Amino acid sequence: MGIDLRAVPTAERRTAAATADWRGAVEPYVGADGRRASVQLLTTLLPLAGLIVLIHFALTWSIVAAVLLAIPTAGLIVRTFVLMHDCAHSSFFPSRSINDTVGFITGVLTLTPFGQWRRDHALHHASSGDLDRRGHGDVPTLTVREYLAKSPRGRLGYRILRHPALLLLGGPLHLAIGQRLRGRSTATGARQLTSVRLTNLAIAALLALALFTVGWKTVVFAYALPYYLAAMAGVWLFYVQHQFEEAYWKPHDGWSYAEAALRGSSHLQLPPVLRWFTGNIGLHHVHHVAPKIPNYRLQSCNDGSEIFQHSPVVTLRSGTAALRLALWDEERGQLVGFRDLPLAH
């Protein structure tokens, strides 16, 4: 899309010049492998079930042990969500119907209405980094001008909304409760509402069965606590995938899908064990370029092409620091924090 490469910094120039080749770079990695997907599903859900059972029995002799076991259980819930995410892109299994079935089941396990989330997520992919199409599943982000134009009450409300504590502690409540309540909208039609209602019914049935058979304490320690920890991790993961200092934001007329993917999605570098629990979702720049690549091929795709070597890198440390960023500064072309504003404001 009409970019003057002389007008952008060298790193951005390399990325922009490479976007013309992105289709060829990803083509060998697009497509699902039913065997690999089945192995991933079994090695995720069976250990998850085993840990839930283990926590149930651990509660009879040590609450501390149950709480400690909640940590790896949370990791497996994150991984379950990533597998659902692949099903939403129909990239996990070769069959659309199997993706839909597995997506619904993993959606229930992660308290997520699969059909509704798939629609929200498709809109996110289609508009990520587009200043004129914000609001589709992204963290709410104002420009500096928009923020300064608000009343004192409006500014306070936005500051509260973007406070890291509210994002990390309140985000799980939205995922657990807010997703149960959806009204008709651009992103929510009859099919999506059906998805929400069926998911709610399935969750209610499983909850009632669990309370009747194993009791409230197991529900709290074996699922509610791990889910809350997993949701906190998930909120942070989603945040750092698109919220970093030199993220890509452009008005719609100058917006480019490929550049938004390569420059507006981060390469989150994690230790191997966390890469496993997160299903390689840290390779988000690759995923946004080609959502049809399943998680088990993202690393090979990233390593196999120069096009992916210039995307923004985020680490655990820089990703944590990025939580302070809250406003897009049009003049500087980067995300800034409230403390970066002039003192007069």
N, C-alpha and C positions, 0 to 999 in steps of 0.2 A: 504494500500500500504506500504510495508516494512518500518515501522518507528521504530527506536530504542527509546522506551519511556524513557529509562534511560538517553538519551542524550538531553532531552528537559526539560525546567522548569516545575514546578509542574502544573501551570495553563494550560499550553499547553498540558501537559501529560494527564490531565483529559479530555480535549477536544479531543485529539487524540484517547484516549481509548474509548470515547463514539461514535466515528464516525461509528463504526460497527453496532450501533443500530439505526442509523438515519432513515432508511426506516420504521421500525416499529413505530418510534415516530411520523412520519408525516402522515402515512397512514390513520388514522381516519379523517383527516382534508382535504384531497384531494378531490376535486369534487365541482361542482358549484351548487348554489341554485338559480333558476330562479326568485323566489319571492324576495329574498333579493337583488339580482342584480337589479331587476326592481325598487325597492324602492330606492336604492342608485342612480340609474340613474335619476329618477324623482326628488329626493331631491337635486340633483346637478344641473341639467340642467334648471329646472324651476326657482330656485332662481337666477341662472346666467342670464337667460333671463330677470327676473324681475329687477335685478340691472342694466342691460344695459339700459332698458327702463327708470328706475329711473334717471340714469345719464343723459340721453337725455333730460329729463324735467328739471333736476337740472341746466343744463347749461343755462337755460333761466333766472335764478335768482342768481346763485352763482357758480362760477368756483371752489372756495374753497370746496364747498360741493361736487362737481363732483369729485374733486381730492381725497377727503376723502373716497368717495364711491368706488373709484378705488381699495382701499386696500382689502376689502372683495371680490370684483369681481376678483381680482388677486388670492385670495385663492381658489375660486371656479374654476378658470382655472387650477390651480395646481391639484385640485381634479379630474377635467375632464380628465387631462392627465393620472392620476393614473388609472382611469377606463379604458382608452384606453390601458394602459400598461397591465392590467389584460386580456383584450380582445386579446392582442398579444400573451399571453400564453394560450389562449383558456380556461381560468380558471374562467371567469366572469359569463357567461351563460353556461348552459349545451350543447347548440347547437353551433357547429362550425360556421354555416352560420350566426347565430345571432351575435356571437362574431365578425365575419368579418364585418358585416354591421354596428354594433355599433362602432367598431374600426375605420372604415373609417370615419363615421360621427364625432366622437370625435377627430379623427386625423385632419380633416378639421378645426374644431373649435380651435385646438391647433397648427395649421399650421404645422402639422406633417404628412408626407406620411406614412400611416399605414403599408403597405406591406414592404416598404423599412426599416422602423424603426424596424419592427418585425424581419427582417433578421439580421440587425445590432445588435439588442439586444440578439438574440439567440447566435450569435458569442461571445458577451460579457459574457454571462453565461457560455459558453463552455471553456473560456480561462481566466477568471478573476483570477489574481494572478500568472499567468504563465509568467515568465520572457522571455521565448522564443516565446510567442505568444501575445505580446503586440500590441495594436493598433486597437482592435476591439471595438470601441465605448467608450474606456476608456480615462481618462485625460492623455495626453502624459506624460510619466514618464521615465527618464533616470536613469541609475545607476550612482554612483559617478565616477566609472572608465570611463564610456562612456562620461560623462560630461567633465572630465579632459582631455580626449583624443581629444576633439574638439578644433578647432582654436578659438582665441579670439572672432572673429565675430560669430562663431557658439555658443559659450557660451552666448554671449549677446542675440542672437536670442532666445535661450532657456529660459534665464532669463525673457525676455519680454513675451514669450509665457506663462510662469508659474506665472507671476505677478498676485496677487489677483485682482487688478483693471481690468486687461484685461479679466481674467476669468469671473468675475461677470458682467462687463459692456459690454464686447465684446461677451460673450456667447449668450445672447439673439439675437444679430444680426445674429450669425451663425444659430441659430434655426429658425429665421424668414426668412432669405434670403438664407443661405447656403444650407438648405434642399430643396430649389427649384431647385438647380443645382446639378445633380448627373450624372456621366458618368459610363460606364460599368467598373466593377471591380469584384474581388472575391465575394464581398458582394452585387453586383448590377447586376442582370441578367435582362432578358426581363420582367419578372413579376414585379420586383421591379421598373424598369423604367416606366412601365405602371402605377404603384401606384403613383409614383412621378408626372407624367403628369396629371392623373385624379385628384389628390389632388390640383395641381396648377390650373387646370381649375375650380374646385369647389370654390377655394379661390378667384380667379379672378371674378367669377360670383357673389359671395356674396359681394365682395368689391364694384363692380360696382353697384349692387342693393342698397347697403347701402349709397354710395355716392349720388346716384340719389334720394333716398327717404328721408334720414335724414341729409345728408351733411357731410362734412369733419370733422367738429368740434366734432360731435358725434362719428365718427369713431376713432378720435384721443383719446378722453377722455373716451369713453365707451369701447373701445377695445384695441387700440394700447398701451395706458399707462398701463392698467391692465395686458396686455400680457407681456409687458416688465418687470414689477414687478414680475409677475409669473415666467417668464423665469429666472430672477436672482435668485429667490428662488429655482427653479428647478436645476440650475447649482450648487448651494451650496449643495442642497440635494444629488445630484449625487456625488459630490466631497467627502463629509464626509462619504458616504457609503463605500468607499474603500481607502480613503486617510487619514490615521491617523498614529501616530508614530509607533505602533507595528503591522502594517498591514502585511498580508501574501503575500510574493513573493517567488517563488521557480523556479529553472530551470525545464524544462518540465519533465525530467527523474525522478525528485523527487516530482513532483506536484501531489496533491490529490484533487479531486473535493470536497469531503466532508470537508476537512480541509480548503480549500480555502473559502468555504462558511461560515464555523463556525468561522474561525480566520481572514479571509480577508474581511469579510462583518461586518459592525458595527451594534450595537443596539443603534440607535439614540433615546435618551429619550427626549420626547417633552411634553409640557403641553397638557391636553386633547383636547382643542380646535384646536391646531395645529396637533394633531394626526388625528382628523377628516378631516381637510382640506387636509392633506397629505395621507389620506387613509391607515394609518398604515404602510407606506412604510419605516418608521424608523426601523421596525422589519426586517431589510434587511438580517440579518443572517438567519432568518427563510425562507425568500423568496428565497434566493440563494440555500438553501438546497433542497427546494421543490417548484419550480416555479408554479406548478399546484394548489397550495393552493391559493384561492382567498383572496383579502385583508380583507374581513369580517370574515375570520377564522384565520388570522395570530396571533392575540392576544391570542386566545384560545390555539392554537398550542404551542406558546411560553410559556404560563403559565403551560401547561400540561406535560412538559418533562424537566428533569434535563439537557438534552443534550444542551439546549439553554441558560443555566444560566451562562456559562463561556465565552461567546463571548465578544469581546471588546465593551465597553460602551462609547458612545460619547454624550456629552451634547451640548446645544447651545453655551456655553462658550468654551469648548474644541474644538468643531467643527469650531468655528471662528478662534481660535488660529492655527488650523491645516492647514489653508490656506497658511501658510509660508512654509510648507513641500513641497519639490519639487524633491528630489533625493532619490533613494534607495541605502543605504549603505550596500554592501554585507558583509563587515566585522562585522558590528554591528548588522546586521539583522533587520534594521528598517529604516523608512523614516526620512530624515533629511532636514534641510533648508540650504540655501546657506551660512548663517552665521555660520553654524556648520563645514564648511570646514576649513582646515588649512589656516592661513592668507596668506601663500605663494601663494595660489591659488585664 
